[in-house]
Amino acid sequence: MRILLAEDDPLLGDGLRAGLRQLGFQVDWVRDGQAAARELRAEPYAAAVLDLGLPLKDGMDVLTEARRAGLKLPILVLTARDAVPDRIRGLDVGADDYVVKPVDLHELAARLRALVRRAHGQPQEGLQANGVALDPAARSVRLTADASGEPVALSAREFDLLHTLMLNAGRVLSREQLEQHLYSWGQEVESNAVEVHIHHLRRKLGAEVIRTVRGVGYMVPRDA
């Protein structure tokens, strides 16, 4: 999933971006509040990690303006401001979660997965749809009809594509929407990349797992 990271500390920001990428996130990193506000309006992120002590525009102002503009993506506040009134204010103006620095990378990743899952109406960590079970934390996939329970080997991009479709089960996503979820800044996107990944997923999981809606896009049907 693609997230926005707004953090002005170069060492922390670089470490979080690298660590979250290793855990399967696509991360766009900005270093000031004005850039954070601009990117939140411009790109369809799955979630955002927002430091409050940002230059040019305070993170609390970025959060307040995002909610006033109707942006509904999960926003996790990451800050050194650990006073209870600061936490209460952040939650009251629209933060979905609040983590005080220093933060454990794996805890941050788990909190992000939980926020995104709940934002899509998924109460449990594991996703199941159309005969496929996906574990975002373990980054594993298996066919529910397979008695062996062995995971199906997928590339990182194939997993990310399937994860996005399953989070949005029952909803048709266009190729452009899928590209926006799968690729962060600076990553080259081949014109037929999504189609190639879907072809590989169908070969590994079955032709009916992902359906094509002609002229619109692709979807994973919801379980009845």
Buried (B, 14 or more C-beta within 10 A) or exposed (E): BBBBBBBBBEEBBEEBBEBBEEBBBBBBBBBBBEBBBBBBEEBEBBBBBBBBBBEEBBBBBBBBBBBEEEBEBBBBBBBEBEEEEBBEBBEEBBBBBBBBBEBEBEEBBBBBBBBBBEBBEBEEBEBBBBBBBBBBBEBBBBBEEEEEEEBBEBEEBBBBBBBBBBBBBEEBBBBEBBBBBBBBEEEEEEEEBBEEBBEBBBEBBBEEBBBEEEEEBBBBBEEE
